Amino acid sequence: MTTWRSASLAAAAAAVLALTATGCGQDKGSSYAGGNGQPVGNAGAAQQPTDNAYGAGGGYGQAGGAESAAKPAGQLTVSDSKDLGKVVTDSAGFTLYRFDKDTANPAKTNCEGDCAKAWPAVPADGVSAAAGTDASKLGSVTRADGSKQLTIGGWPMYRYAKDTNPGDTNGQNVGGTWHAAAPDGKKAQAQAEAPAPAAAAMPGLSVRKDAKLGDVIVDARGMTVYRFKKDSAWPMKSACTGACLEKWPVVAPVEKNDTKGIALKGFVTFNRPDGVKQQSITCWPVYTFAGDAKPGDTNGQGVGGTWYAVSPEGKLVGAPK
């Protein structure tokens, strides 16, 4: 009786131990997932890679999981990425990659063994070119195991085990050697934005509509042009000299054909006593204001009750009668 009870207890303990070992022995490995969310690869337990196998020195990224089974790419597509530009994806939307240590001419893969666990090769069978791309760029290369791997532009194509959702690009620049593939097989890269067109050059003198003052004359930089009430038109004379000119720089001479919308009567050059040549409008010398920091400023308007913006007809804008 004692022998029977001992044997039964031992058998029960062994069963519990077996169940415990089974529950704790299942590693959670990473594998490529297709568009239906089902893992692709061998059904056996995954093996977590070591740093030696998947470190930066190996030239490819770290990824768990058993080596993925061959999954056809189907109808290729091209997606637009803000950061990478045009990227080739398989029919499920997963990014295809190329490896800098491979060669395109002749096509050759240098990703075998553990590398192929992290970077499953894309089979050459059952592939159709993406719409609008050159189908002649598609080809194949024979791997060490005799299988055919898809090439684009001669470059072998791979998926990345850590891309778990369509559109992921977790493999981009891993180890500095893995890159998303462009439709021609080259490295995907965003196109540089075209520079903004240069603003059209403004005439030497033209008219701007100010919200408060109405139409006023501006120079080629868009800066407001002013007149000084203490000047005179006949005889033409400037009362702004010395330190005054530091605050009120003169408008340099402008050709008549370099103007738009302003009166050209009395549009002559004033030869100042200090030797500086100054433009005049209706014989009145004109200036800009050092206190105007940007085009459209009218900080000189009404200063001292003597400085005013100039209308297209050459008159003072907003000056008291």
JODA-V724060 format. One record per run of one state. SS is the DSSP state (~ for helix, > for strand, _ for the rest). FROM is the first residue (numbers start at 1). LEN is the number of residues. If there is no record, write none. Layout:
# JODA-V724060
ss: {SS,SS}
from: {FROM,FROM}
len: {LEN,LEN}
This chain:
# JODA-V724060
ss: {_,~,_,>,_,>,_,~,_,~,_,>,_,>,_,>,_,>,_,>,_,>,_,>,_,~,_,>,_,>,_,>,_,~,>,_,>,_,>,_,>,_,~,_,>,_,>,_,>,_,>,_,>,_,>,_,>,_,>,_,~,_,>,_,~,>,_,>,_,>,_,>,_,>,_,~,_,>,_,>,_}
from: {1,2,25,33,34,39,40,51,55,56,59,74,76,77,82,85,90,95,96,97,100,103,105,107,109,114,119,121,122,123,124,127,129,135,138,143,148,153,155,157,158,159,174,177,178,182,187,188,205,211,214,220,224,225,226,229,232,234,236,238,244,248,250,251,256,259,260,269,272,277,282,284,286,287,288,303,306,307,311,316,317}
len: {1,23,8,1,5,1,11,4,1,3,15,2,1,5,3,5,5,1,1,3,3,2,2,2,5,5,2,1,1,1,3,2,6,3,5,5,5,2,2,1,1,15,3,1,4,5,1,17,6,3,6,4,1,1,3,3,2,2,2,6,4,2,1,5,3,1,9,3,5,5,2,2,1,1,15,3,1,4,5,1,5}
